[in-house]
Amino acid sequence: MSGKVLVIDPSKRPDLMRGLASEVRVAILKLLRDGEEKNVNQIAERLGLPQSTVSSNLQVLEDTGLITTESRKARKGSQKVCRTAFSEILVGFRDDLPQAGDGTIEVSMPLGLYTTCEVTGPCGLCSADGVIGLLDVPNTFLEPDRMKAGLLWFTRGYVEYQFPNNTKLNRTKPTALEFSMELSSEVPGTATDWPSDIFLQVNGVDIGTWTSPGDFGDKRGVFTPDWWKLAGSQYGKLKNWRVNGSGSFIDGMRISDVTLDDLKIDQHHSIRMRIGVKQDAEHPGGMNIFGKGFGNYDQDIVLRIAT
């Protein structure tokens, strides 16, 4: 079982409420709650439902981040293996929700506040009001108006953010770091089958790679503005990268043996996070990062430090 608890404010996350508003989807979540991964056929057999019904509902759960999936080779072709992303889901309005206690430090970083970048086109930046600078011109990423960005995309390269190391000020010892952001691949137009290897580094150390399955445009993102054409990238998947004393994880799945000690947090006054697509990536499918005003999650890049 994941051991992770999701707390939902229904006024802030209507997408998740829609994801839960189905007896079939709730039954799938209950079935996966035992922590064992299951493929589509196994879920359909256990619930006594057609495979097509299970597949469509799994897609909704995956789009909202309530489950994680992985494609694996099967005897004939490939199969989708599913896991629950959370062991418990709590619903309440913001004033009633439990807040992060003294043991968690949270910093929200707007997309445009990267401190350094190196990108190749096609690339671009958008705010909630319109396109920033020129499309497919990497130098646009140096425009002062980048600070307003709610969506950015590029083919290869990276953007790097510098977060304050508040544990130095508080004189506390971190036990885990978590970065949360909405991501997808990038292709001119959209394509659900367009894999891209997206890497994450912290303080110059490679944490691991997540392969985005595609660039999603089958429907408008919950928060994507009306002026943004439907032919463009609409939303991504909310990914949580976590590093603790035992290793590194994406959505609870282990991706590397890099631990918190390897990042030497106590030796730096800032925490540098770099995310991008390497030049020699096996799947160099570009990337989108969705921030406030775009996609399905109205949030910037969030750093959480557990102490």
C-alpha positions as CSV (number, residue, x, y, z in Angstrom):
1,M,0.0,0.0,0.0
2,S,1.2,3.5,-0.8
3,G,0.9,4.9,2.7
4,K,0.2,8.4,1.2
5,V,-2.9,10.4,2.2
6,L,-4.6,12.7,-0.2
7,V,-6.5,15.6,1.3
8,I,-9.0,17.2,-1.1
9,D,-10.7,20.6,-0.9
10,P,-13.7,20.0,-3.3
11,S,-13.8,23.8,-4.1
12,K,-10.2,23.6,-5.4
13,R,-10.1,20.2,-7.0
14,P,-13.3,19.7,-9.0
15,D,-11.4,17.3,-11.3
16,L,-10.8,14.9,-8.4
17,M,-14.3,15.1,-7.3
18,R,-15.5,14.1,-10.8
19,G,-12.9,11.3,-10.7
20,L,-14.5,9.9,-7.6
21,A,-18.1,10.4,-8.7
22,S,-18.5,6.9,-10.1
23,E,-19.3,3.6,-8.4
24,V,-17.0,1.8,-10.9
25,R,-14.0,4.1,-10.2
26,V,-14.5,3.8,-6.4
27,A,-14.7,0.0,-6.7
28,I,-11.4,0.1,-8.7
29,L,-9.7,2.2,-6.0
30,K,-10.9,-0.1,-3.3
31,L,-9.6,-3.1,-5.2
32,L,-6.2,-1.6,-5.7
33,R,-6.0,-0.5,-2.1
34,D,-4.4,-3.8,-1.0
35,G,-1.2,-2.4,-2.6
36,E,-0.9,-5.2,-5.2
37,E,-0.6,-4.1,-8.8
38,K,-3.2,-5.4,-11.2
39,N,-3.6,-5.3,-14.9
40,V,-6.8,-4.4,-16.8
41,N,-7.9,-8.0,-17.3
42,Q,-7.5,-8.8,-13.6
43,I,-9.5,-5.8,-12.5
44,A,-12.3,-6.5,-15.0
45,E,-12.5,-10.2,-13.9
46,R,-12.6,-9.2,-10.1
47,L,-15.3,-6.6,-10.6
48,G,-17.3,-8.6,-13.2
49,L,-17.2,-5.7,-15.7
50,P,-16.3,-5.4,-19.4
51,Q,-12.7,-4.7,-20.2
52,S,-13.7,-1.6,-22.1
53,T,-15.6,-0.2,-19.1
54,V,-12.6,-0.7,-16.8
55,S,-10.2,0.8,-19.3
56,S,-12.2,4.0,-19.7
57,N,-12.5,4.4,-16.0
58,L,-8.9,3.7,-15.3
59,Q,-8.0,6.5,-17.8
60,V,-10.0,8.9,-15.7
61,L,-8.3,7.8,-12.5
62,E,-4.9,8.1,-14.1
63,D,-5.6,11.5,-15.5
64,T,-6.6,12.8,-12.1
65,G,-3.5,11.2,-10.4
66,L,-5.5,8.8,-8.3
67,I,-3.7,5.8,-9.7
68,T,-0.4,5.2,-11.5
69,T,0.1,2.9,-14.4
70,E,3.0,1.3,-16.2
71,S,3.1,-0.5,-19.6
72,R,4.8,-3.9,-19.5
73,K,5.5,-6.6,-22.1
74,A,2.9,-9.4,-22.1
75,R,2.6,-12.7,-23.9
76,K,0.8,-10.9,-26.6
77,G,1.8,-7.3,-27.0
78,S,1.8,-5.2,-23.8
79,Q,-0.3,-4.8,-20.7
80,K,-1.1,-1.8,-18.5
81,V,-0.3,-2.5,-14.8
82,C,-2.1,-0.3,-12.2
83,R,-1.4,0.8,-8.7
84,T,-3.2,3.1,-6.3
85,A,-1.4,6.4,-5.6
86,F,-3.0,6.9,-2.2
87,S,-3.9,4.7,0.7
88,E,-6.5,7.1,2.0
89,I,-8.5,10.1,0.6
90,L,-9.9,12.8,2.8
91,V,-12.4,15.4,1.6
92,G,-13.1,18.7,3.4
93,F,-13.2,22.4,2.8
94,R,-10.0,24.3,3.2
95,D,-10.9,25.8,6.6
96,D,-11.5,22.3,8.0
97,L,-8.5,20.6,6.3
98,P,-5.5,19.5,8.4
99,Q,-2.7,21.9,7.6
100,A,1.0,21.0,7.3
101,G,2.3,21.0,10.8
102,D,5.7,22.1,12.1
103,G,7.2,19.0,10.5
104,T,6.7,20.2,7.0
105,I,8.0,23.2,5.1
106,E,6.3,24.1,1.8
107,V,7.5,26.5,-0.9
108,S,5.5,27.2,-4.1
109,M,7.7,28.3,-7.1
110,P,6.1,30.0,-10.1
111,L,7.1,28.4,-13.4
112,G,8.8,31.5,-14.7
113,L,11.1,32.0,-11.7
114,Y,13.8,29.6,-13.0
115,T,17.3,30.8,-12.4
116,T,18.9,29.2,-15.4
117,C,17.8,27.4,-18.5
118,E,19.0,25.8,-21.7
119,V,16.3,24.8,-24.1
120,T,15.8,23.9,-27.8
121,G,12.8,24.5,-30.0
122,P,10.0,23.9,-30.5
123,C,9.6,25.8,-27.3
124,G,7.5,28.6,-25.7
125,L,6.0,30.3,-22.7
126,C,2.4,31.4,-22.0
127,S,0.7,33.3,-19.2
128,A,-3.0,33.0,-18.4
129,D,-3.5,36.1,-20.7
130,G,-1.5,35.1,-23.8
131,V,1.8,34.0,-25.4
132,I,5.0,35.4,-23.9
133,G,7.5,36.6,-26.4
134,L,8.1,34.6,-29.6
135,L,7.2,30.9,-30.1
136,D,10.0,28.5,-30.9
137,V,12.7,31.0,-30.1
138,P,14.8,29.8,-27.1
139,N,15.9,33.3,-26.2
140,T,12.3,34.1,-25.3
141,F,13.0,32.1,-22.1
142,L,15.1,35.1,-21.0
143,E,12.3,37.6,-21.4
144,P,11.4,39.5,-18.1
145,D,7.7,38.6,-18.7
146,R,8.6,34.9,-18.1
147,M,7.8,35.6,-14.5
148,K,4.1,35.5,-15.5
149,A,4.4,32.0,-17.1
150,G,1.7,29.4,-16.4
151,L,2.8,27.0,-19.1
152,L,6.2,26.4,-20.6
153,W,7.5,23.8,-23.1
154,F,10.6,22.7,-24.9
155,T,12.1,19.8,-26.8
156,R,15.4,19.2,-25.1
157,G,17.4,20.9,-22.4
158,Y,16.3,22.0,-18.9
159,V,15.1,24.7,-16.6
160,E,16.5,25.0,-13.1
161,Y,14.9,26.5,-10.0
162,Q,16.6,27.6,-6.8
163,F,14.5,27.1,-3.6
164,P,15.5,28.5,-0.3
165,N,16.9,25.9,2.1
166,N,14.7,26.9,5.0
167,T,16.1,24.1,7.2
168,K,19.3,26.1,7.5
169,L,17.3,29.0,8.9
170,N,15.2,26.8,11.2
171,R,18.2,24.7,12.2
172,T,16.2,21.5,11.5
173,K,17.3,18.3,9.8
174,P,15.3,17.3,6.8
175,T,14.0,13.7,6.6
176,A,12.6,13.9,3.0
177,L,12.2,16.3,0.0
178,E,9.3,16.2,-2.3
179,F,8.7,18.1,-5.6
180,S,5.2,18.2,-7.1
181,M,4.4,19.4,-10.6
182,E,2.1,18.7,-13.6
183,L,4.1,17.3,-16.6
184,S,3.6,15.9,-20.0
185,S,5.6,15.2,-23.2
186,E,5.7,17.8,-26.0
187,V,4.9,17.3,-29.7
188,P,3.6,19.9,-32.2
189,G,-0.1,19.5,-31.7
190,T,-0.8,16.6,-29.3
191,A,-0.2,12.8,-29.3
192,T,-1.2,10.5,-26.5
193,D,1.5,8.0,-27.6
194,W,4.6,10.2,-27.5
195,P,6.9,9.0,-24.8
196,S,9.5,11.3,-23.3
197,D,12.2,10.6,-20.6
198,I,12.0,13.5,-18.2
199,F,14.8,13.7,-15.7
200,L,15.1,15.5,-12.3
201,Q,18.3,16.6,-10.5
202,V,18.7,18.1,-7.1
203,N,21.9,19.9,-6.2
204,G,23.5,18.5,-9.3
205,V,22.6,14.8,-8.4
206,D,20.5,12.8,-10.8
207,I,17.4,11.6,-8.9
208,G,15.9,9.6,-11.7
209,T,13.8,9.6,-14.8
210,W,10.0,9.4,-15.4
211,T,8.8,8.5,-18.9
212,S,5.8,10.5,-19.8
213,P,3.5,8.5,-22.0
214,G,2.3,11.4,-24.2
215,D,1.2,15.0,-24.8
216,F,-2.5,15.2,-23.8
217,G,-5.1,17.2,-25.8
218,D,-8.2,15.0,-26.0
219,K,-10.0,17.5,-23.8
220,R,-9.5,21.0,-22.4
221,G,-7.6,21.2,-19.2
222,V,-9.7,22.1,-16.2
223,F,-7.9,25.4,-15.7
224,T,-6.5,25.9,-19.2
225,P,-7.8,29.3,-20.5
226,D,-10.3,29.5,-23.3
227,W,-8.0,31.5,-25.6
228,W,-5.5,28.6,-25.7
229,K,-6.3,26.5,-28.8
230,L,-7.7,23.0,-28.4
231,A,-5.0,21.8,-30.8
232,G,-2.3,22.6,-28.1
233,S,-1.2,20.7,-25.0
234,Q,-4.1,20.8,-22.5
235,Y,-3.0,19.1,-19.3
236,G,-0.4,16.7,-17.8
237,K,0.0,14.2,-15.0
238,L,0.7,15.4,-11.5
239,K,4.0,13.8,-10.5
240,N,5.5,13.7,-7.0
241,W,9.2,13.1,-6.8
242,R,10.4,12.2,-3.3
243,V,13.8,11.6,-1.8
244,N,14.2,10.3,1.7
245,G,16.7,8.3,3.7
246,S,16.1,5.0,1.8
247,G,16.0,6.2,-1.8
248,S,14.2,8.2,-4.5
249,F,10.6,7.6,-5.6
250,I,8.0,8.9,-8.1
251,D,4.4,8.5,-6.8
252,G,5.6,6.0,-4.3
253,M,7.5,3.9,-6.9
254,R,11.2,3.5,-6.3
255,I,13.3,4.9,-9.2
256,S,16.9,5.1,-7.8
257,D,19.1,4.5,-4.7
258,V,19.8,8.2,-4.3
259,T,19.1,9.2,-0.7
260,L,18.8,12.5,1.1
261,D,22.4,12.1,2.4
262,D,23.7,12.1,-1.3
263,L,22.2,15.6,-1.8
264,K,24.2,17.2,1.1
265,I,21.3,19.6,1.9
266,D,23.0,20.8,5.1
267,Q,26.0,22.1,3.0
268,H,23.9,24.4,0.8
269,H,21.9,27.6,1.4
270,S,19.6,26.7,-1.4
271,I,18.1,23.6,-3.0
272,R,18.6,23.6,-6.8
273,M,16.1,21.5,-8.8
274,R,16.7,21.0,-12.5
275,I,14.2,19.3,-14.7
276,G,14.3,18.5,-18.4
277,V,15.0,16.1,-21.3
278,K,18.6,15.1,-21.9
279,Q,20.2,15.2,-25.3
280,D,20.9,11.5,-25.3
281,A,17.5,10.4,-23.9
282,E,16.1,7.1,-25.2
283,H,12.7,8.8,-25.6
284,P,13.5,12.5,-26.4
285,G,9.8,13.6,-26.6
286,G,10.1,17.1,-25.1
287,M,8.2,18.3,-22.1
288,N,5.4,20.6,-20.9
289,I,5.2,22.0,-17.3
290,F,1.8,23.3,-16.3
291,G,1.4,25.9,-13.6
292,K,-1.3,28.2,-12.2
293,G,-3.9,28.9,-14.8
294,F,-3.2,25.9,-17.0
295,G,-3.8,22.1,-16.9
296,N,-5.8,20.1,-14.4
297,Y,-4.0,21.2,-11.2
298,D,-4.0,24.9,-10.3
299,Q,-0.6,24.9,-8.7
300,D,3.0,26.0,-9.3
301,I,6.0,23.8,-8.7
302,V,5.8,22.8,-5.0
303,L,8.7,21.8,-2.8
304,R,7.9,20.1,0.5
305,I,10.6,19.5,3.1
306,A,9.7,17.0,5.9
307,T,11.7,17.6,9.1
